[in-house]
Amino acid sequence: MDWQGQKSAEMLMQVLLVASAVAAFLVGYAMADFQLMLLVYAGGVVLTTLVTVPNWPFFNRHPLKWLDAAEADRHPRPQISSAPATTGGKKKTGKNK
């Protein structure tokens, strides 16, 4: 799943959960049945899980182009020096010296 696919999966998840919550509330209110409301919402959660969790092809429309190993060897990662970093903070000055 690519970055845009993750974003769209999250947005789709939020929309489906809110829609199933609204639908569950309306069904539960109309039928005056709390258990039915919970079952409708649980069905919405299962549907949302089936739509957003698997790596469906429409979540892979923008694949990342990785650097091949030969190109990565030509550009090594920067090394972190072991010298202590200077804080560069302000001097403490007080009125009473």
C-alpha positions in Angstrom: 0.0 0.0 0.0 1.4 3.4 -1.0 1.2 6.7 0.9 -1.8 7.9 -1.0 -3.4 4.5 -0.6 -3.0 4.8 3.2 -4.5 8.2 3.2 -7.5 7.1 1.1 -7.9 3.9 3.2 -8.0 6.0 6.4 -10.5 8.5 4.9 -12.7 5.6 3.6 -12.6 4.0 7.0 -13.7 7.1 8.8 -16.6 7.7 6.3 -17.8 4.1 6.5 -17.7 4.0 10.3 -19.6 7.3 10.6 -22.1 6.1 8.0 -22.7 2.8 9.7 -23.0 4.6 13.1 -25.7 6.9 11.7 -27.5 4.0 10.0 -27.3 1.9 13.1 -28.7 4.7 15.2 -31.6 5.4 12.8 -32.5 1.7 12.6 -32.2 1.3 16.3 -34.3 4.4 17.0 -37.0 3.4 14.4 -37.3 -0.1 15.6 -36.7 0.8 19.3 -34.3 -2.1 19.5 -30.8 -1.5 21.1 -29.6 -5.0 20.2 -30.5 -4.4 16.5 -28.6 -1.1 16.6 -25.5 -2.9 17.9 -25.8 -5.6 15.2 -26.1 -3.1 12.4 -23.1 -1.2 13.7 -21.1 -4.4 14.1 -22.0 -5.2 10.5 -20.7 -1.8 9.5 -17.4 -2.4 11.4 -17.0 -5.8 9.7 -17.7 -4.2 6.2 -15.2 -1.4 7.0 -12.6 -3.9 8.0 -13.1 -6.0 4.8 -12.8 -2.9 2.6 -9.9 -1.1 4.3 -7.5 -3.7 5.8 -6.6 -5.9 2.8 -4.1 -4.5 0.4 -6.5 -4.0 -2.5 -5.1 -2.9 -5.9 -6.9 0.5 -5.8 -4.7 1.3 -2.8 -1.6 0.8 -5.0 -2.1 3.4 -7.7 1.0 5.4 -6.9 3.9 3.0 -6.3 7.1 4.2 -4.8 10.3 4.0 -6.9 13.0 2.6 -4.6 16.7 3.2 -5.2 18.4 0.0 -6.5 21.2 -1.5 -4.4 24.0 -0.4 -6.9 22.8 3.2 -6.8 22.5 3.1 -3.0 26.1 1.9 -2.7 27.3 4.9 -4.7 25.7 7.3 -2.2 26.5 6.2 1.3 24.6 7.4 4.3 26.1 10.3 6.3 28.0 9.2 9.4 27.1 10.7 12.7 30.2 12.2 14.4 31.0 11.2 18.0 31.9 14.8 19.0 29.7 16.4 21.6 27.3 18.9 20.3 27.6 22.4 21.6 24.4 23.9 23.1 25.0 27.4 21.9 22.6 28.6 24.5 22.3 32.1 26.0 24.6 33.3 28.8 22.9 33.6 32.1 23.2 37.1 33.3 21.7 38.3 36.5 21.3 41.7 38.1 23.1 40.7 41.2 26.7 39.8 40.4 
